[in-house]
Amino acid sequence: FCGGTHLVSTADARAFAITEEEAVARGVRRIVALTGQAAEEAVERGDRLVERAQQAAALDDEKLEDAVGALLADLERETVPLPDRARVREAVEALQERLKKVRKASAKAGREQAVEGARALASSAPGGPIVSEIPAGGDRQALLAAMDAVRSKHEASPIMLLSRDDEAGKVLIVASCPESAIKAGLKAGDWVRTAAEACGGKGGGRPDSAQGGGTEIDKIPAAIRAAEALASEKVG
């Protein structure tokens, strides 16, 4: 490590920025550093990334995920001083923790909405096969929780619930068949497969419980009609 001894004056280096540090052998470390204009540019990039990380903390929750993703991508691509890299990573970790809490709260709210819709469905359904769309978005666990809510009031009914995930452009499908329906010929795996194929997807599972999905959310009404037709054919 020359330390600049070949320079007439350390001022000739203009700037100095350590950008990497790693182990190369036992007891031996390697650092990579820049000087001159390259170092100045690295410092400027580091300053901008640190500033962006600070600004991201003030963003609304809806904009935060995209900002964090872009920040991480630029951090991996750009050459910046190690202290700045560490500061940005620390800020990003804090933002990611915030995102986790936001997602958890959103999932809880979505599950509550799905269960509320399921309870309303259970109260209005007369019995027999139940096929309906429930507002669960892309949260399969929320849709299963809705299934439990309907099942608690209609133990003897075959039940199929569908949910549209507009963001992903997908359809989620879950179904549950009691023993009486299975004996009559309505098996959950076949039932889900019929509905899924009607909306551009596939599915299957056990006779008493099955899941599936589709890729054409505009065909959910067709999937419901196909499921209702099969249920009517098998159990009346």
N, C-alpha and C positions, 0 to 999 in steps of 0.2 A: 504494500500500500504506500504509494509515493507521498500522499498528503500534500501534493502541490509543490514539492520542492524543486520541480523543474521550471516553475514560473518565476519571473523576475519579481512579481508582487502577487499576493493572493487576490488583489483587486482585479487582476486580469481574468480570474475565473468568473467574476461578476455575480454569480449565484451558485448555490450548491444545494442539491435536493436528492436525498436518498429515496429511491423508489422501490427497491426490493431488498429483502434480507432472508437468507435461507441457510440451512445446514448442508454442507457438502461432504463432511466426514466427521468422525468423532472428535469433538473439541475444536472443530474448524467451522467458522461461519463465513458466508460470502455476502457482501453488500453490493448493490448496483446503484450508482448515483449519476446524476447529470450535472453539468456545469454550463456556464454561459447562457446563450439564448434558450437552449433546450430546457435548462433548469428554470429559467424565468417563465417559460410557457407552461411547464408542469405546475409551477406554483399558482399561476393564474387559473389553470384548469381545476386545481384542487380547491382554490378559493370559491370558484363558481359552484362546484359540487357541494361544498359545505353550506353555501348560501341557499342552494336549492333544497337541501335537506332541512334547513331551518324553516324555509318557507312552506315546505310540505306539511309541517306540523300544524300550520294554520288552515289547511284545506278542509273542506267539508268531507264527511265520510264517503260520499258518493264519488269524489274525485281522488281520494287517497290511494286506492289500489293501483290505478293507472300511473300515478305519480311515483309511487314506490317502485313499480316495475321498471319504469323508464330510468329512474335513478340507479337502480342496481345494474341495468344493462350498460349505462354509461360508465359506471364505476369499474366494471369489468373490462371495458374497452379502452378507457383512457389511462394514460400514464400520469400518475400524480404522486406527490410526496407521501411517504408512509404515514406521517402523523395525520394528514388530511384524510387518507384512506380509512384510518382507524376511526376518526371522528364521524365520517359519513356512515360507516358500518354500524357504529354505536347508535347513531340517530335512526338508521333504517331498522335496526332491531327493535327500538322503542315503537316505531311506527307499525311494525309488523305485529307487535303485541296488541296495539290498539286495533288493528284490523281483525285480529282473532276475536276480540271482544265484540266488535261490530258484527262479525259473521255469526257469532254465538247468539247475540241478541236478535239478529234478523231471523235466524233459524227457529228460535223460540217463538217469535211473533208469528212466523209462517206456520209453525206446528199448531199454535193456538187457533189461527184462522181456519186451518184445515179441519181441526177437531170441531170447531164451532159449526162449520158447514155440514160436517157429518152428523152432528146432533140434530140439526134442523132437518136433514134428510131422513134420519131415523124416526123423527117425530111425525113426519108427513107420509112416509112410506106405508102402504096398506099391508105389506107382507108379500110373500112370494119372492121371486127373483128381483133383486135390486141392482140396477146398473145406472151409474151416474158419474158425472164429472165433478170433481172436488178441487177447490183452489189450493193446491199444495205446491205449485211451481215445480221445481226440479228436485224437491226434497222427498226422497222415497220413504224415509223414516216418518215424515209427517203424514204421508199417504197411508202408511201402515197404522199409524196412530188413529187416523180417521177410520180405517177399517175396524179397529178395535171398538171405536165409539159406536159404529153402526151395529156391529156384531152383538154388543152388550144388550141391545134392544130387540134384535131379530136373530135369535139363536138358530132358528130353523130355516133361515133364508139363504139361498146362494147370493153372494154379494160380489159385485165387481165395481171398483172405483178407478177412474182415470183422471190424470192431471196433465195440464199442458205446461211445458217449460218453454215460454216464449223466447227467453234469452238463448237457450241452446237449440231451439227449434225441434224439440223432442216431446214425445208423449210417454208418460209413465202409466203402467197398468198393474193393478194387483187384484187378485180374486181369492175368494174363500168359499168352499162348498161343504155343507154339513153332510153327514153320513147318508141321510135320506135322499139328498140330491145325487150323491155318487151312485147309490143303488139304482136310481132312476136313469142313470146314464150320463149325467152332467158332471164331468170331471174338470177341476179347476185348470189343470194344464192344457187340456183341449180347448177349454173356454177362452183362456187368455190368448192362446195361439190364434183362434178365430178373430178375436178383436184386434190383435196386433197386426195380423196380415191385412186387415182392412184399412190400417193407417200406415202402411209401409214398413212394418217391423216384424218382430218375431218374439216368441215367448214360450213358456212351458213351466212345468214343475210337477208337484205331487197332485194326486186327485183332490186332496183337501185344501191345498194352498199353492198358489203359483204367481209368478210375476213375469212381466214382459214390457215391451215398449215399441214405439213407432217413431218414424221420422217425418210424418206429414200431419202437423197439428191441425190443419184445416179439415182433415178427414175424421176427426174425433166423432162427429155425429154419425158417420158411416160405421165407425167401430162400435158405437153404442147400439146402433140398429142390428148389426151382425150378432153382437152378444145377446141382445134381447131375443132375436130370432132363434138362436140355438137353445137358449134357456127355455123358451116357449115350447120348442120341439121336444125337449127332453123331460121337462117337469111340468109343463102346462102353465 
